[in-house]
Amino acid sequence: MMTQFIRSLIKSEKFEIRCPSFKPDGHRCSGEWDWKQCKKVGIFTQEERSEFEEGLSKNWIKAMAIICPDCDFSVYKG
């Protein structure tokens, strides 16, 4: 289940791993999960770990940088 969850985050271009649960009051829990802990719980293969780390990193770069469409040069926002 953790494998599918992480893949869905990457496909949605997310880079933070947020709890998908709902609180008793009906609001979504927005707790952020630590990647190190997710690796332990998920029991990923080395190939999956590499895939997920690369995907999450690429999504972070997309969110935090402006990338030149011609040469891929990145300038970080802020």
Secondary structure by P-SEA (a helix, b strand, c coil): caaaaaaaaaaacccccccccccccccccbbbbbaaaaaaaacccaaaaaaaaaaaaaaaaaaccccccccccccccc
